[in-house]
Amino acid sequence: MEKYIARCRKRLKEWGAPLEHWYCVDLIDEEDASFVCELCGCEKVRYVHVMQHGEYFEKVYVGCICAGIMEGDLLAAKERDRKMKNRAKRKLNFPNRNWKQTRTGGYYIKYRDKYVFINQHRNGYWSCNYDGRTEWQYKGRPIKDSLSACYAAFELVDPIEEAMECEKKR
């Protein structure tokens, strides 16, 4: 581990970047695990920690271990990764929940004590609704099928920001 830490710090020094006191501002789920860590070059990173420092001009996109080294708290970085893994499992299982049909032909379930609705409209597109919020797009595109509608609904009911809850408290 010491060699790994030294390698990460060497790269930060080469960039003229601070060696510690970074903080995570975002998490990205690269579902195909194709991301390469900007700090250590590790390939196949799935959960990308977006690190920021007040004395550095840009964000740095890294994997879990490098994030822990940069912020000086490996356990916090591992906890974010664990939450993201659990969220990915929930997302995978979300469409398979026991959806019930509405009188108008849509579908609904109760999730976290609130109702989630997905509906197909006359124009063939789908929407989802949760807690007063409606979404018509998934991944920046109109929702064209029920599976995409389920995943868009999941993004409403289980936002990625919840995996960063501990960071928001800072």
C-alpha positions as a printed Julia matrix, in Angstrom:
170×3 Matrix{Float64}:
   0.0    0.0     0.0
   2.89   2.36    0.75
   4.16   2.07   -2.83
   0.68   2.82   -4.13
   0.39   5.92   -1.92
   3.83   7.08   -3.03
   2.88   6.63   -6.7
  -0.32   8.65   -6.27
   1.45  11.45   -4.42
   4.21  11.51   -7.03
   1.61  12.11   -9.75
   0.0   14.91   -7.72
   3.42  16.53   -7.26
   4.07  16.3   -11.01
   0.82  18.18  -11.59
   1.68  20.79   -8.95
  -1.47  19.77   -7.1
  -2.05  19.66   -3.32
  -1.25  16.29   -1.74
  -4.13  16.19    0.74
  -7.42  17.71    1.88
  -9.28  16.97   -1.33
 -13.0   16.26   -1.11
 -15.41  14.29   -3.25
 -18.01  16.42   -5.05
 -19.65  13.78   -7.23
 -19.8   10.08   -7.98
 -20.26   8.65  -11.45
 -21.36   5.11  -12.17
 -19.53   4.0   -15.31
 -21.72   0.94  -15.81
 -19.37  -0.61  -18.35
 -16.36  -0.08  -16.03
 -14.37   1.48  -18.86
 -12.98   4.5   -16.99
  -9.24   4.9   -16.39
  -8.21   6.61  -13.13
  -6.56   9.95  -13.92
  -4.17   9.61  -10.99
  -2.84   6.03  -11.03
  -3.92   4.83  -14.49
  -5.91   1.91  -13.1
  -8.21   0.6   -15.82
 -11.76  -0.66  -15.49
 -12.91   1.75  -12.79
 -16.68   1.56  -12.35
 -17.34   4.12   -9.6
 -15.56   7.36  -10.39
 -14.97   9.75   -7.49
 -14.82  13.36   -8.67
 -12.31  15.09   -6.4
 -11.91  18.82   -5.9
  -9.56  21.07   -3.95
  -9.89  24.8    -3.31
  -6.29  25.39   -4.34
  -6.38  23.41   -7.6
  -7.85  24.64  -10.86
  -9.74  21.52  -11.98
 -11.53  18.43  -10.76
  -9.73  15.09  -10.81
 -11.58  11.88  -11.71
 -10.24   8.88   -9.79
 -11.02   5.43   -8.43
 -11.77   4.55   -4.83
  -8.25   4.07   -3.46
  -6.88   7.25   -5.03
  -9.89   9.17   -3.7
  -9.13   7.86   -0.22
  -5.49   8.89   -0.5
  -6.38  12.36   -1.79
  -8.87  13.08    0.99
  -6.86  11.31    3.66
  -9.76   9.0     4.53
  -9.7    5.64    2.77
 -12.66   4.39    4.81
 -14.88   7.24    3.58
 -13.98   6.48   -0.04
 -14.65   2.77    0.47
 -18.0    3.59    2.1
 -19.01   5.64   -0.96
 -18.0    2.73   -3.2
 -20.0    0.29   -1.05
 -23.08   2.51   -1.25
 -22.71   2.75   -5.02
 -22.45  -1.04   -5.35
 -25.6   -1.49   -3.27
 -27.38   1.16   -5.34
 -26.4   -0.64   -8.56
 -27.95  -3.86   -7.22
 -31.15  -2.0    -6.28
 -31.28  -0.47   -9.75
 -30.86  -3.84  -11.42
 -33.73  -5.31   -9.39
 -36.04  -2.28   -9.58
 -37.85  -3.24  -12.83
 -38.57  -6.71  -11.4
 -40.57  -5.4    -8.45
 -44.27  -6.21   -8.23
 -45.65  -3.39  -10.41
 -49.43  -3.08  -10.37
 -51.52  -1.75  -13.24
 -53.59   1.42  -12.88
 -57.07   1.86  -14.32
 -55.59   4.05  -17.06
 -53.03   1.44  -18.15
 -49.98   2.77  -16.33
 -48.06   0.99  -13.62
 -47.22   1.79  -10.01
 -45.46   0.51   -6.91
 -44.99   1.81   -3.41
 -41.34   2.56   -2.7
 -40.01   4.2     0.45
 -43.57   4.92    1.6
 -44.43   6.87   -1.58
 -45.97   5.83   -4.87
 -43.98   5.61   -8.1
 -45.89   5.74  -11.39
 -44.85   5.02  -14.97
 -47.21   5.79  -17.81
 -47.22   5.34  -21.56
 -48.72   8.27  -23.45
 -50.61   8.44  -26.74
 -47.51   9.62  -28.56
 -45.78   6.34  -27.58
 -43.42   7.93  -25.09
 -43.31   7.13  -21.38
 -43.03   9.23  -18.24
 -42.45   8.47  -14.58
 -43.63  10.3   -11.51
 -42.47  10.19   -7.9
 -43.13  12.55   -5.02
 -44.5   15.3    -7.27
 -41.61  15.1    -9.76
 -42.1   13.92  -13.33
 -39.4   12.73  -15.69
 -39.79  12.36  -19.45
 -36.18  11.5   -20.27
 -33.65   8.87  -19.29
 -29.97   9.48  -19.98
 -30.87  12.6   -21.92
 -33.26  10.87  -24.33
 -37.05  10.57  -24.43
 -38.31   7.44  -22.69
 -39.48   5.0   -25.38
 -40.09   1.78  -23.41
 -41.21   0.53  -20.03
 -37.76  -0.66  -18.97
 -36.24   2.77  -19.54
 -39.22   4.25  -17.68
 -38.43   1.98  -14.72
 -34.8    3.08  -14.71
 -35.77   6.75  -14.99
 -38.14   6.22  -12.05
 -35.31   4.61  -10.1
 -33.19   7.73  -10.63
 -36.0    9.73   -9.04
 -36.52   7.44   -6.04
 -32.88   6.59   -5.33
 -30.72   9.52   -6.49
 -26.98   9.02   -6.68
 -26.53  11.9    -4.23
 -27.67   9.6    -1.42
 -24.45   7.63   -1.82
 -22.64  10.87   -1.0
 -24.78  11.77    2.02
 -21.79  11.82    4.34
 -20.01  14.29    2.03
 -22.92  16.72    1.91
 -22.73  17.13    5.7
 -19.26  18.72    5.5
